[in-house]
Amino acid sequence: MELTLFTTETCHNCPPIKEFLENYKNQHQNIKINFINAGQPQGLDIAREKRVSRVPTLIINDTDKEIARFHTLEEAEEYLTKF
């Protein structure tokens, strides 16, 4: 499973979900997590490619296929605590 979190430096809802994912990674070493700053040109290009229109956006992939997408810490916690 691979997680990709899109954030920006001015997003007030981004730090809590980023912190949650950093802690989650420490407990699940087999999970790959990518943090993308959509406020930077390269990150914005990736966000457009993935059709991300707001931050935070967490995309969960399994074998290169998107299986879930969330915009809040509560949604992400509810889904990821099942694993």
Secondary structure as UniProt FT lines:
FT   STRAND          2..7
FT   TURN            9..10
FT   HELIX           14..27
FT   TURN            29..30
FT   STRAND          32..37
FT   TURN            38..39
FT   HELIX           41..49
FT   TURN            50..51
FT   STRAND          57..62
FT   TURN            63..64
FT   STRAND          65..70
FT   HELIX           73..80
FT   TURN            81..82
//
